[in-house]
Amino acid sequence: MDGAAVMRNVIKKAYVLISLAALPLLTGCGASNGSGRAVTDSDFFESKIDGEINISVYDSMLYKNFLKEAARAFENKYPGAKVNIETFSVMPEIKTMEVDGKFISVMQSSDESQTRSDYINRVNTRIMSGEGADIYAMDFLPLNKLINSSALENLDNYMTLDPDFNKNDYRENILEALRFRGGIWLLPINYSFNYFSYDSTLIPLHAALNFGADRAFNTEKLINLGIPFFDGSRLLFNYTGGLGSMFDLLLNENFHSFVDFNTGRANFINGGFASMLESINYFTDHGYIRRNAVSAMDIEELMQRAMEAPAERVFFKLNNSYFLINMFIRELTQEMNTGFSGSIVAAIEDDDKISGIQANADGKVPFSYNLGFGINSSSKNRETAWAFIKFLLSKEMQLSPYIFNLPLNNEARNEKIQFDFKMAIGMYDEELNNRQLQAMENYTSALESLSGLIDTYIIQDTNINDMIMQETQYFLTGTRTAEEVTKALQNKADLYLSE
């Protein structure tokens, strides 16, 4: 990566760090629990699929192209149906700035938290009036609040009663992981997960027996496994750099300890939040990870790290399932001189092997998605809304080029694995030889094994996340102790959750 590219990444991160205003979430709004016929038997699904439906999404860059493609295909399949797509966020402005005598282009972000807040308020207003879109993209909307206000349909009823929907056609463990408060309130179109790898030149063979695609680890457990082999000359873990790095990682793994949306209570003081913060200092003081760069002004240090990191060996690394394929095509692409590479890891990866999938501190294994939808219970055309969501889960749409992660549809996922593998090694429509076929089978086996361990979805709240990020900056910059930050967070969260 050249200096300009590094600078763009650093400045983009800086904008994220300084735009941390809290988001107001939906209040209870007493939306009606559906309109028209209730979804209580299969007769509901015998209606003709026609009429207009509206889909509301926040992030136009993420959803718009996929939904446009799906809308056209759906309308061709059901000529009486019309799909309207409402997007809220706008493309960031591109500005040119001078750095060290060089001109580079930088995305000039608006106040992202304020924009999200405006979107959530608009959704809230429409739902309170008994209106709103038929389908909502659930990326930023507060799931817990929407369930409290009866604003979402329980899609478990739809999946169970619809004779044309077979859960066996999809990753059932992910569908079950979505179960919350007696229902399933959103359906993801795709999924991804994080996994850990280890450098096989640094971990002895007898210790490596603990690892594999059938194992799950949280960060602290993995670091503790590596401590006996740590001599201070190399980092134990590469996921560092301040807010959005080691802290973000530990927060996600421990979030269930701090907020219980089933009871509506926060537990920062007794949930170990201060201990989690102190563990970051412990890891850095012992040299297991790099010391955090916590300020948007730390650009020079961040750039230097980014330049040095690719030539370093690190005991353990975190990566996303999107890049798992690299482990299985590395030798093939080197031999074929395709030059294929790509990862979120900044360290030597040539000798990496799978440690296991990332788990929460309680041992449960989460997943994430970037396309997921729920149905407004006040929709006047829930039959067509459900038909459209089903259509998004069809093999046809799951193989869309706009689906970047793993399809939920089993048949589509199998085809996408083969397509991605051939693309990665530059074979396209050519036949694979035995060695290539074996590598693809090994990749498929690892991907499915890791996916099979998923058993939870982390319900979060954008407002509480912003509170946490704001308060934690004081600890990372040394202006407040862990205990002071924890007490402040507890008070803020208690007030918010009691509203």
C-alpha positions as CSV (number, residue, x, y, z in Angstrom):
1,M,0.0,0.0,0.0
2,D,1.5,3.4,-1.0
3,G,1.7,6.4,1.3
4,A,-1.3,8.1,-0.2
5,A,-3.5,5.1,0.2
6,V,-2.4,4.8,3.8
7,M,-3.1,8.4,4.4
8,R,-6.6,8.0,2.9
9,N,-7.3,5.2,5.3
10,V,-5.9,7.1,8.3
11,I,-7.9,10.2,7.5
12,K,-11.1,8.2,6.9
13,K,-10.5,6.6,10.4
14,A,-10.0,10.1,11.9
15,Y,-13.4,11.2,10.7
16,V,-14.9,8.2,12.3
17,L,-13.2,9.0,15.6
18,I,-14.3,12.6,15.8
19,S,-18.0,12.0,14.8
20,L,-19.4,10.4,17.9
21,A,-22.6,12.3,18.8
22,A,-25.2,10.1,20.5
23,L,-28.2,8.9,18.6
24,P,-31.8,9.2,20.0
25,L,-33.6,5.9,19.5
26,L,-37.2,5.2,18.9
27,T,-39.5,5.6,21.8
28,G,-42.4,3.3,22.4
29,C,-44.9,4.3,19.7
30,G,-47.8,1.9,20.1
31,A,-47.9,0.8,16.4
32,S,-50.7,-1.5,15.5
33,N,-49.7,-5.1,15.4
34,G,-50.4,-5.5,11.7
35,S,-53.3,-4.7,9.5
36,G,-55.6,-6.8,7.3
37,R,-55.5,-10.6,7.8
38,A,-53.4,-12.0,10.6
39,V,-50.6,-14.4,9.7
40,T,-52.1,-17.4,11.5
41,D,-52.5,-20.0,8.8
42,S,-51.4,-20.8,5.3
43,D,-54.4,-19.0,3.7
44,F,-52.5,-15.8,4.2
45,F,-49.9,-16.9,1.6
46,E,-52.5,-17.7,-1.1
47,S,-53.1,-14.1,-1.9
48,K,-52.1,-12.7,-5.3
49,I,-48.7,-11.0,-5.2
50,D,-49.5,-7.5,-6.5
51,G,-49.7,-3.9,-5.5
52,E,-47.0,-1.5,-4.4
53,I,-44.5,-1.9,-1.5
54,N,-42.0,0.6,-0.2
55,I,-38.6,-0.3,1.1
56,S,-36.8,2.1,3.4
57,V,-33.0,1.9,3.7
58,Y,-30.4,4.2,5.3
59,D,-27.2,3.4,3.4
60,S,-27.7,4.0,-0.3
61,M,-24.2,2.8,-1.2
62,L,-24.7,-0.5,0.5
63,Y,-28.3,-1.4,-0.6
64,K,-29.4,0.5,-3.6
65,N,-27.8,-1.4,-6.5
66,F,-28.8,-4.8,-5.1
67,L,-32.4,-3.7,-4.4
68,K,-32.8,-2.1,-7.8
69,E,-31.7,-5.3,-9.4
70,A,-34.0,-7.3,-7.2
71,A,-37.0,-4.9,-7.7
72,R,-36.7,-5.3,-11.5
73,A,-36.5,-9.0,-11.4
74,F,-39.4,-9.2,-8.9
75,E,-41.6,-7.0,-11.0
76,N,-40.9,-9.2,-14.0
77,K,-41.9,-12.2,-12.0
78,Y,-45.0,-10.6,-10.6
79,P,-46.3,-8.1,-13.2
80,G,-48.9,-6.6,-10.9
81,A,-46.3,-5.7,-8.2
82,K,-44.4,-2.5,-7.9
83,V,-41.3,-2.0,-5.6
84,N,-40.3,1.5,-4.5
85,I,-36.9,2.0,-2.8
86,E,-36.4,4.9,-0.5
87,T,-32.8,5.8,0.5
88,F,-31.8,8.3,3.1
89,S,-28.0,8.8,3.4
90,V,-26.1,10.7,0.7
91,M,-22.8,10.0,-1.0
92,P,-19.9,11.6,0.9
93,E,-18.3,14.6,-0.7
94,I,-14.9,14.0,-2.3
95,K,-12.4,16.8,-1.5
96,T,-8.7,17.2,-2.4
97,M,-6.2,18.0,0.2
98,E,-2.4,18.5,0.2
99,V,-0.2,16.3,2.4
100,D,3.6,16.6,2.3
101,G,3.4,18.4,-1.0
102,K,1.2,15.7,-2.6
103,F,-2.5,16.2,-3.4
104,I,-4.8,13.3,-2.5
105,S,-8.6,12.8,-2.6
106,V,-10.4,12.3,0.7
107,M,-14.0,11.4,1.4
108,Q,-15.4,14.3,3.4
109,S,-17.9,12.7,5.8
110,S,-20.9,14.5,7.2
111,D,-21.9,14.1,10.8
112,E,-22.7,10.4,10.4
113,S,-24.3,10.0,13.9
114,Q,-26.6,13.0,13.3
115,T,-27.6,11.7,9.9
116,R,-28.4,8.3,11.4
117,S,-30.4,10.1,14.1
118,D,-32.4,12.0,11.5
119,Y,-33.2,8.7,9.7
120,I,-34.3,6.9,12.9
121,N,-36.5,9.9,13.9
122,R,-38.1,9.9,10.5
123,V,-38.8,6.1,10.8
124,N,-40.2,6.7,14.3
125,T,-42.5,9.5,13.1
126,R,-44.0,7.4,10.3
127,I,-44.5,4.3,12.5
128,M,-46.2,6.4,15.2
129,S,-48.7,7.6,12.5
130,G,-49.4,4.0,11.5
131,E,-47.6,4.5,8.2
132,G,-44.1,4.0,7.1
133,A,-42.5,1.7,4.6
134,D,-43.5,-1.9,4.2
135,I,-40.0,-3.2,4.6
136,Y,-37.1,-1.7,6.6
137,A,-33.4,-2.4,6.2
138,M,-32.3,-3.2,9.7
139,D,-28.7,-2.0,9.7
140,F,-29.1,1.0,12.0
141,L,-32.6,0.7,13.3
142,P,-32.9,-0.2,17.0
143,L,-34.3,-3.7,16.9
144,N,-35.1,-3.8,20.6
145,K,-37.2,-0.6,20.5
146,L,-39.0,-1.7,17.4
147,I,-40.0,-5.0,19.1
148,N,-41.1,-3.1,22.2
149,S,-43.5,-1.0,20.1
150,S,-44.9,-3.9,18.1
151,A,-43.6,-2.3,15.0
152,L,-42.2,-5.4,13.4
153,E,-43.8,-8.6,12.2
154,N,-42.6,-11.9,13.7
155,L,-41.1,-13.5,10.7
156,D,-40.9,-16.9,12.4
157,N,-44.6,-17.1,11.8
158,Y,-44.1,-16.5,8.1
159,M,-41.4,-19.1,7.8
160,T,-43.3,-21.7,9.7
161,L,-46.7,-21.2,8.0
162,D,-45.7,-20.5,4.5
163,P,-45.8,-23.8,2.6
164,D,-43.3,-22.5,0.0
165,F,-40.7,-21.7,2.6
166,N,-38.4,-24.5,3.8
167,K,-35.9,-23.6,6.5
168,N,-33.8,-26.6,5.4
169,D,-32.9,-24.6,2.3
170,Y,-31.0,-22.1,4.4
171,R,-28.4,-22.1,7.2
172,E,-30.8,-23.0,9.9
173,N,-28.3,-22.3,12.7
174,I,-28.2,-18.7,11.6
175,L,-32.0,-18.5,11.5
176,E,-32.1,-19.9,15.0
177,A,-29.4,-17.5,16.2
178,L,-31.7,-14.7,15.3
179,R,-34.4,-15.8,17.8
180,F,-35.0,-13.1,20.3
181,R,-38.0,-12.5,22.6
182,G,-39.9,-15.4,21.2
183,G,-39.5,-14.5,17.6
184,I,-37.4,-13.8,14.5
185,W,-37.8,-10.1,13.6
186,L,-35.4,-9.7,10.7
187,L,-34.0,-11.9,8.0
188,P,-30.4,-11.4,6.8
189,I,-29.7,-11.9,3.1
190,N,-26.1,-12.8,3.7
191,Y,-23.7,-13.4,6.6
192,S,-20.1,-13.3,7.6
193,F,-18.0,-14.1,10.6
194,N,-14.5,-13.4,12.0
195,Y,-11.9,-16.1,12.5
196,F,-8.5,-16.2,14.1
197,S,-5.3,-17.5,12.5
198,Y,-1.9,-18.4,13.9
199,D,1.6,-18.2,12.4
200,S,2.7,-21.9,12.3
201,T,6.4,-20.8,12.5
202,L,5.8,-19.3,15.9
203,I,3.4,-21.8,17.5
204,P,4.8,-25.3,18.3
205,L,3.1,-28.2,16.8
206,H,1.9,-29.6,20.2
207,A,0.2,-26.3,21.0
208,A,-1.3,-26.1,17.5
209,L,-3.4,-29.2,18.3
210,N,-5.7,-26.9,20.2
211,F,-6.6,-25.1,16.9
212,G,-8.8,-25.9,13.9
213,A,-11.9,-25.1,11.9
214,D,-14.0,-26.9,14.5
215,R,-12.8,-24.6,17.4
216,A,-13.9,-21.2,18.8
217,F,-11.9,-18.7,20.8
218,N,-12.3,-15.3,22.3
219,T,-9.4,-12.8,22.1
220,E,-8.3,-13.1,25.8
221,K,-8.3,-16.9,25.7
222,L,-6.3,-16.9,22.5
223,I,-3.7,-14.5,23.9
224,N,-3.4,-16.6,27.1
225,L,-2.6,-19.6,24.9
226,G,0.2,-17.7,23.3
227,I,1.8,-16.2,26.4
228,P,4.0,-19.3,27.1
229,F,5.7,-18.8,23.7
230,F,6.0,-15.0,23.9
231,D,9.6,-13.7,24.2
232,G,8.9,-10.0,23.5
233,S,10.4,-10.0,20.0
234,R,7.1,-10.2,18.3
235,L,3.5,-9.2,18.9
236,L,1.1,-11.8,20.2
237,F,-1.8,-10.1,18.4
238,N,-2.0,-7.6,15.5
239,Y,-5.4,-6.0,16.1
240,T,-4.3,-2.7,17.5
241,G,-4.6,1.0,17.0
242,G,-7.0,2.6,19.4
243,L,-10.8,3.0,19.2
244,G,-12.2,0.6,16.6
245,S,-9.4,-1.9,17.3
246,M,-8.6,-4.0,20.4
247,F,-11.2,-2.1,22.5
248,D,-13.8,-2.6,19.8
249,L,-12.9,-6.3,19.6
250,L,-13.2,-6.8,23.3
251,L,-16.4,-4.7,23.5
252,N,-18.1,-6.9,21.0
253,E,-17.1,-10.1,22.7
254,N,-18.3,-8.9,26.1
255,F,-21.3,-6.7,25.1
256,H,-23.8,-9.2,26.5
257,S,-22.3,-8.7,30.0
258,F,-22.9,-4.9,29.8
259,V,-26.4,-4.6,28.4
260,D,-29.3,-7.1,28.7
261,F,-32.0,-6.2,26.3
262,N,-34.3,-8.9,27.6
263,T,-34.4,-7.1,31.0
264,G,-33.7,-3.6,29.7
265,R,-30.9,-3.1,32.2
266,A,-27.3,-2.0,32.0
267,N,-24.6,-3.7,34.0
268,F,-21.3,-1.8,33.3
269,I,-20.3,-1.6,36.9
270,N,-20.7,-5.3,37.8
271,G,-20.3,-6.6,34.3
272,G,-16.5,-6.2,34.2
273,F,-16.3,-3.1,32.0
274,A,-13.5,-1.5,34.0
275,S,-11.6,-4.8,34.0
276,M,-11.9,-5.0,30.2
277,L,-10.5,-1.5,29.9
278,E,-7.6,-2.3,32.2
279,S,-6.9,-5.5,30.2
280,I,-6.0,-3.3,27.2
281,N,-3.3,-1.5,29.3
282,Y,-2.1,-4.9,30.6
283,F,-1.7,-6.3,27.0
284,T,0.2,-3.2,25.9
285,D,2.4,-2.9,29.0
286,H,3.5,-6.5,28.5
287,G,4.1,-6.0,24.8
288,Y,1.4,-8.4,23.6
289,I,-0.1,-5.7,21.4
290,R,1.0,-2.2,20.3
291,R,0.1,0.7,22.4
292,N,-3.1,2.5,21.2
293,A,-3.1,5.5,19.0
294,V,-6.2,7.2,20.3
295,S,-6.2,10.6,18.7
296,A,-7.1,11.7,15.2
297,M,-3.8,13.6,15.4
298,D,-1.8,10.4,15.5
299,I,-1.7,10.2,11.7
300,E,2.1,10.0,11.4
301,E,2.3,7.2,13.9
302,L,-0.5,5.3,12.3
303,M,1.1,5.7,8.9
304,Q,4.4,4.4,10.2
305,R,2.7,1.3,11.7
306,A,0.9,0.6,8.5
307,M,4.2,0.7,6.6
308,E,6.0,-1.6,8.9
309,A,3.3,-4.1,9.7
310,P,3.2,-6.1,6.5
311,A,6.8,-7.3,7.1
312,E,6.2,-8.5,10.6
313,R,5.4,-11.9,12.0
314,V,2.6,-12.0,14.6
315,F,1.5,-15.0,16.7
316,F,-2.3,-14.5,16.2
317,K,-4.4,-12.5,13.7
318,L,-8.1,-11.7,13.3
319,N,-9.6,-11.8,9.9
320,N,-13.0,-11.9,8.2
321,S,-14.6,-14.9,6.5
322,Y,-14.4,-13.1,3.2
323,F,-10.6,-13.6,3.2
324,L,-10.6,-17.2,4.4
325,I,-10.1,-18.4,0.8
326,N,-6.5,-17.0,0.9
327,M,-5.3,-19.8,3.1
328,F,-6.3,-22.4,0.5
329,I,-5.3,-20.7,-2.7
330,R,-1.9,-19.2,-1.6
331,E,0.3,-22.0,-3.0
332,L,-1.9,-22.3,-6.1
333,T,-1.8,-18.6,-7.0
334,Q,2.0,-18.4,-6.3
335,E,2.6,-21.2,-8.7
336,M,0.3,-19.7,-11.3
337,N,1.7,-16.2,-10.7
338,T,-1.8,-14.7,-10.5
339,G,-0.8,-12.1,-7.9
340,F,-4.1,-12.6,-6.0
341,S,-3.9,-11.3,-2.5
342,G,-6.1,-9.4,-0.1
343,S,-6.8,-9.3,3.6
344,I,-7.6,-6.9,6.5
345,V,-4.5,-8.2,8.3
346,A,-1.2,-6.2,8.2
347,A,1.4,-8.9,8.9
348,I,3.1,-11.8,7.2
349,E,0.5,-14.5,6.4
350,D,2.4,-17.0,4.3
351,D,2.5,-19.6,7.1
352,D,-0.9,-18.9,8.7
353,K,-3.3,-21.7,9.7
354,I,-6.8,-21.5,11.2
355,S,-7.0,-21.1,14.9
356,G,-10.8,-21.1,15.1
357,I,-13.8,-18.9,14.7
358,Q,-14.2,-15.8,16.9
359,A,-16.5,-16.3,19.9
360,N,-17.9,-14.1,22.6
361,A,-16.6,-14.2,26.1
362,D,-19.4,-16.6,27.1
363,G,-18.4,-19.0,24.3
364,K,-21.3,-18.2,22.0
365,V,-20.4,-17.7,18.3
366,P,-21.8,-14.6,16.6
367,F,-22.3,-13.6,13.0
368,S,-22.8,-10.3,11.2
369,Y,-24.7,-9.3,8.0
370,N,-24.8,-6.3,5.8
371,L,-28.1,-7.0,4.2
372,G,-31.1,-7.7,6.5
373,F,-34.8,-6.8,6.4
374,G,-37.9,-6.7,8.6
375,I,-41.6,-6.1,7.8
376,N,-43.5,-3.2,9.2
377,S,-46.5,-4.6,11.1
378,S,-48.6,-1.7,9.9
379,S,-47.9,-2.6,6.2
380,K,-51.0,-2.7,4.1
381,N,-49.4,-5.2,1.8
382,R,-47.6,-7.7,4.0
383,E,-48.2,-10.5,1.5
384,T,-46.2,-8.8,-1.2
385,A,-43.6,-7.6,1.3
386,W,-43.0,-11.2,2.5
387,A,-42.9,-12.4,-1.1
388,F,-40.2,-9.8,-1.8
389,I,-38.1,-10.9,1.2
390,K,-38.4,-14.5,0.1
391,F,-37.3,-13.5,-3.4
392,L,-34.2,-11.8,-1.9
393,L,-33.4,-15.2,-0.4
394,S,-33.9,-17.1,-3.6
395,K,-30.9,-18.6,-5.4
396,E,-31.3,-16.1,-8.2
397,M,-30.8,-13.1,-6.0
398,Q,-28.4,-14.8,-3.6
399,L,-26.0,-15.1,-6.5
400,S,-26.2,-11.4,-7.3
401,P,-22.8,-9.8,-7.8
402,Y,-23.9,-7.3,-5.1
403,I,-23.8,-10.1,-2.5
404,F,-20.3,-9.8,-1.2
405,N,-20.5,-12.1,1.8
406,L,-21.9,-15.6,2.2
407,P,-25.4,-16.4,0.9
408,L,-27.9,-17.7,3.4
409,N,-29.4,-19.9,0.7
410,N,-27.5,-23.2,0.8
411,E,-27.6,-24.0,-2.9
412,A,-26.5,-20.4,-3.8
413,R,-23.7,-20.6,-1.2
414,N,-22.3,-23.8,-2.7
415,E,-22.3,-22.3,-6.2
416,K,-20.7,-19.0,-5.0
417,I,-17.9,-20.9,-3.2
418,Q,-17.0,-22.6,-6.5
419,F,-17.3,-19.4,-8.5
420,D,-15.2,-17.4,-6.0
421,F,-12.5,-20.1,-5.9
422,K,-12.2,-20.2,-9.7
423,M,-12.1,-16.5,-9.9
424,A,-9.4,-16.3,-7.2
425,I,-7.1,-18.6,-9.0
426,G,-7.9,-17.2,-12.4
427,M,-9.5,-20.3,-13.8
428,Y,-13.0,-18.8,-14.6
429,D,-14.7,-21.3,-16.8
430,E,-11.8,-23.8,-17.1
431,E,-11.8,-27.2,-15.5
432,L,-9.9,-27.6,-12.2
433,N,-7.1,-30.2,-11.9
434,N,-7.1,-32.6,-9.0
435,R,-4.9,-30.4,-6.8
436,Q,-7.1,-27.4,-7.4
437,L,-10.2,-29.5,-6.7
438,Q,-8.7,-30.7,-3.5
439,A,-7.9,-27.2,-2.4
440,M,-11.4,-26.1,-3.2
441,E,-12.9,-29.0,-1.2
442,N,-10.6,-28.1,1.8
443,Y,-11.8,-24.5,1.6
444,T,-15.4,-25.5,1.4
445,S,-15.1,-27.9,4.3
446,A,-13.4,-25.3,6.5
447,L,-15.9,-22.6,5.6
448,E,-18.9,-24.8,6.4
449,S,-17.4,-26.2,9.6
450,L,-16.7,-22.7,10.9
451,S,-20.2,-21.5,9.8
452,G,-21.8,-24.4,11.6
453,L,-20.5,-23.1,14.9
454,I,-22.5,-19.9,14.7
455,D,-25.2,-19.8,17.4
456,T,-25.9,-16.2,18.4
457,Y,-26.6,-12.7,17.0
458,I,-25.4,-9.7,19.1
459,I,-28.3,-7.3,19.6
460,Q,-26.8,-3.9,20.0
461,D,-28.0,-0.3,20.2
462,T,-26.4,2.5,18.3
463,N,-27.2,5.1,21.0
464,I,-25.5,3.0,23.7
465,N,-22.6,2.2,21.4
466,D,-22.0,6.0,20.9
467,M,-22.1,6.5,24.7
468,I,-19.5,3.8,25.1
469,M,-17.2,5.3,22.4
470,Q,-17.5,8.8,23.8
471,E,-16.7,7.8,27.4
472,T,-13.9,5.3,26.6
473,Q,-11.9,8.0,24.8
474,Y,-11.3,9.6,28.2
475,F,-9.8,6.4,29.4
476,L,-7.6,5.8,26.4
477,T,-6.3,9.3,26.5
478,G,-5.6,9.0,30.2
479,T,-7.9,11.8,31.4
480,R,-10.2,9.4,33.4
481,T,-9.7,6.1,35.2
482,A,-11.5,3.0,34.2
483,E,-13.7,3.2,37.2
484,E,-14.7,6.8,36.4
485,V,-15.6,5.9,32.9
486,T,-17.6,2.9,34.0
487,K,-19.6,4.9,36.5
488,A,-20.4,7.6,34.0
489,L,-21.5,4.9,31.5
490,Q,-23.7,3.2,34.0
491,N,-25.5,6.4,34.8
492,K,-26.0,7.4,31.2
493,A,-27.2,3.9,30.2
494,D,-29.6,3.6,33.1
495,L,-31.2,7.0,32.2
496,Y,-31.5,6.0,28.6
497,L,-32.9,2.6,29.1
498,S,-35.5,3.9,31.6
499,E,-36.9,6.3,29.1
